[in-house]
Amino acid sequence: MQQPIQSENQFVVELLTTLRADGFSPRAWGRFLLRSWNMSLATAKQQPTLTRSWLRVTLLMGVLTLSILLATLFFAGVGATLRLLPGLLFCVTWQQSDLFWHLGLHRRSTSLPTEQASLYPSVGLANLFTWLRALGASYLLARIVGGLPTASDMALSVFLFGVVTDILDGQVARLSKTQSKLGQIADGEADFCLYLALTTILLQNNVLPLWLALVMVLRFVLPLLAALSSYFLFAQPVRFGSTVWGKYAGLAQSLYFFVLLAPSSLTFLTHVVNTPLLMMTIALLVIAPLAQIVANIRQ
């Protein structure tokens, strides 16, 4: 029977305790990141099948990224492609590095302690859908960073693609019984990046007021700050997942984005539902992060 790399929970707590004891100095951060990276390398070495699966996903993302760049070159020219290139490469590189770093979290959900639950042999179809949504978000973020304007119809297409993959990844994970903490973290990160990109685009296109954009972003930022405070200041495990209020808020926000991005042919409908949907969305966006913070505290 393969021995665990180390008691992962104990390992992480020790790292965080040392980091806090050293006052979060640059040297302490360096040791923290180095030991975390070495742990990821050890996981990859002990799980060659899972590592090869990560490599296949990375190659697929590389091919899709190249396809996006070639399509941009063909339809928008060299200038737009060069402006898109740095941001897109950075986001995709970060995305795949993040997946490699957290392969050790891709464990079966059982009643056993985390370190005793076995790892899945592959990244899986559910996580692939999540990473495809993240790629769409990376494309929009790269356009923003590169100063490229994004029309509503393009943003709507990426948004609808994101909605479909968001539905599919959860359904596939449940049906195939491949839920894991990796999937929970990746799902949250992909959602944050996609909604951040869409909010910024709507703000740039003068469709969304600044105050409302801040409220929408804070839905993700407040629980994240609370979780990170618990993680780094108190060396407590962070709860990744969603609350019922968070799901309602996500649904309302998605519907409101659709109303804002909808084609002009649907103006008669969007004009009627805009105000009541906005009021409901704001209420849920205020309640959802508070519910998530309470859930983290009670864990």
N, C-alpha and C positions, 0 to 999 in steps of 0.2 A: 504494500500500500504506500502510495507516494506521501512523503511527509510534507506538511504545509511549509511554505517559504518561511513563515514565522507567524505567530499569532498576530494577524493583521491589525485587529483592533488595538491590541496592546502596543504594537509597533507604532501605529499612528499616534496614539496617546503619548507615548514616550517622545516622539518627534515634536509634537505640539508643546508638551511640557518643557522640553529643552529650549525650544524656540522662544517661549514666553519668558523662561528664566533668564535668557540672554538678552532680554529687552528688545526682541525683534530687530537686532542689529543686522547690517548687511552680511557680516560673517555668519551669523546664525541662519539667515535666510539661505545663504549659499550651502551650508551643511544640510539644511532641511530639503532643499531641492535636489542636492546630489544623492542623498540617501533615498529619497522618493524615486528618483530616476533609476538608481541601482535596484530597487525593489521591482520596478517595472521590467527592467532587463532580466531579472531573475525569473519573473513570471513568464516572460516570452521564451526564455531558454527551456523552462520546464514544460511549456505547453506549445510544442512546435506546430501542432495542427491548428490551434487557435491563432498562432502567429502567422501561419500561411494564409489563413482566412482573412486576417487583417491586411496582409499584403495584397490579396486579390481585390478587396474593397478599395484599397488605396490606388491600385492600378486603374480600377473602374472610374474612380473619381478623377484621376489624372486624365483619362481619355475624355470624360465629359467636360472637364475644364478646358482641355485643348479644343474640343468641339465648340464650346462657347466662344472662345477667343477667335477661332476661324470664322464662325458665323458673324461675330462683330466686325471682323476685318472685311468680310464680304459685303455686309449690309451698311456698315457705318464708316469704314475706311481705316487707314493706318492710325490717324490721330486718336480716334476714339479707342482703338484697341490698345494703344500704348498707355492711355490714361486709365483704362480698365485693368491692365495687366498687374501692376504692383499690389493693389488692394485684393484682387481675386487670388493671386498666388499666396499672399500672406494668410488670408482667411482659410483657404483650402489646406495649406500646410499646417496651420494651427489646428484645424479640425481633425486632420488625420493623426497629428502628434497627440492630441488630446485623447483620441480613441486608443492609441497604443499605450499611453500613460495609464489608462484606466481599465485595461484588459482584465486585471485582477478582480474587478468588480462584476465581471460577467459570470456570476455564479447562480446556480439554481436556487430558487426561493424555497427553502425548507425550514423546518423547525430547528434545524441544527444551527450552532453558532456560525457566523459568516466564514470564519477561516476553515471550518470543517465541511462546508458545502462545496461540492465539486464544480469546477468550471465547465461551461459549455464548450464543445469542441470547435464551434465556429461563431463568427460574429452574428450570423442569423439574418433572415429576411426582414424581421421586424426592425432591427437596428439599421439595416440598409435603407429602409423607407425613411427612417429618421435622418440618416445622413444625406439622403437626396433632398429632403426639405432644408437641411442646413446648407446644402450647396446652392439652392435657390436663394436663401437668405444671404449667402456670401456674395452671390452675383449682384443683388440689390445694394448691399453695403459697399461693394467695390465701385459701383456706379456713383454712389454718393461721395465716397472718398476721392474718386477721380474727377469729380465735378461734372459728371454727365447727367443731363436732365433725364428723368424717367417719366414717360407718359402714363396716364392712369390705366390705359388698356394693357400695357406691359406689366405694371404693378399688379393689376387684377389677375392676369394670367399666372404670375408667380404665386400670388396669394391663394388662388383656387387650387393650384398644384400642391401648395403647402397644406391646405385643408384636407385634401384627399389623402396625402401621405400621413397626416396626423391621425386620421381615422384608421388607415390601414395598419400603421405600426402597432397601435394598441390592440386591434382585433387579431392580428397575426400572432402577437405575443401571447395573448390569452388562449387562442385556439391551439397553438403549438406548445403551450406551456413553457415558454422561454422568457418569462419575465425575470428581470434582474435589476440590480441597483444601477448598473451601467446604462440600461435602457431608460430608467427614470431620469438620470442625470442628463443624458443626451437629449431626451425629449424636452426637458425644461430649457436647456441651452439653445436648441434649435428654435423653439417657440420664442424665446427672448430675442434672439437675433432677427428672426423674421418680423416680429411685431415692432422691434426697434427700427428696422429698415423701412417698413411701411409707414410708421408714424412720422419718420423724418421726411419721407417723400411727400406725404400729404401736407406736412408743414411747409416744405419747400414750394409746393404747388399752390400754396395759399388756400388750401381746402380745410385745414385743421388749425384752430387757434393755438397759440403757444401754451396757454394754461391747460387746455385739454390734452395736448401732447404730453405735458409733464405728468398729468394724472395717469395717463396710460402707461408711461414708462415706469412710474413709481409702483405700479402693480407688481412689477417684477423686482425692482430694485430694493424695496423695503424688506420683503422676506429674505432676499439674498443677503442684505447687510445684517439682518438679525441672525441668520444661519452662520454667516462668517464670524460674527462676534462670538457666538457660542463655540464655534470650531476653534478659533485661534486664541481667544481670551480665556476660555474656560476648559479647553481640551475636551469638549463634549461632542459626541457624534451628531452629525447634521442629518435632519430628516429631509429626504428628498421624496417628492411625491406631490399630490394635489389634494385639496379639500373640495368638498361639494361646492362651496362658495366660489372657489377658484375655477371650477369647471363652468359654473354659471356665468362668471365674469368673462371667461374666455369665449364662451358662446355668444354673449352679448357684444363683446368687442369685435368678434369676427363678423357678426351681422352688421354692425355699424360700419366697419371697414368696407363691407360689400356695398352698403348704401352709398358711401362716399366715392367708391371706385366704379360704381355701376355706370353702364353706358347711358348716353343722353336719351336714348329711346325709352328708358325706364324712369325718367324724371317725374312723371305723373305719380308714380308709386313711391319713389324715394322721398319726394317732398312731403307726402302724408305721414310716413313712418319715421322721418328723421328726428323730430323733436321728442316724441315719447320714447323712442329707442335710445336717444342720447341720455335722457334722464335716467332710464333704467341702467344703462351702461355705467354712468358715473357712480350711481349708488353701489352697484356691484363691485366696481373697481376700488371703491373705498373699503368695502367690507372684506373683499378677498384677501388682501395682504394682512389685514388684522387677524383674520381667521388662520392664516398660515403661520403668523408669528405666535399665536396662542398654541397652535398645534406643536410648534417647535419647542415652546416652553414646557408643555405638558409631557413631552416625550420622556 
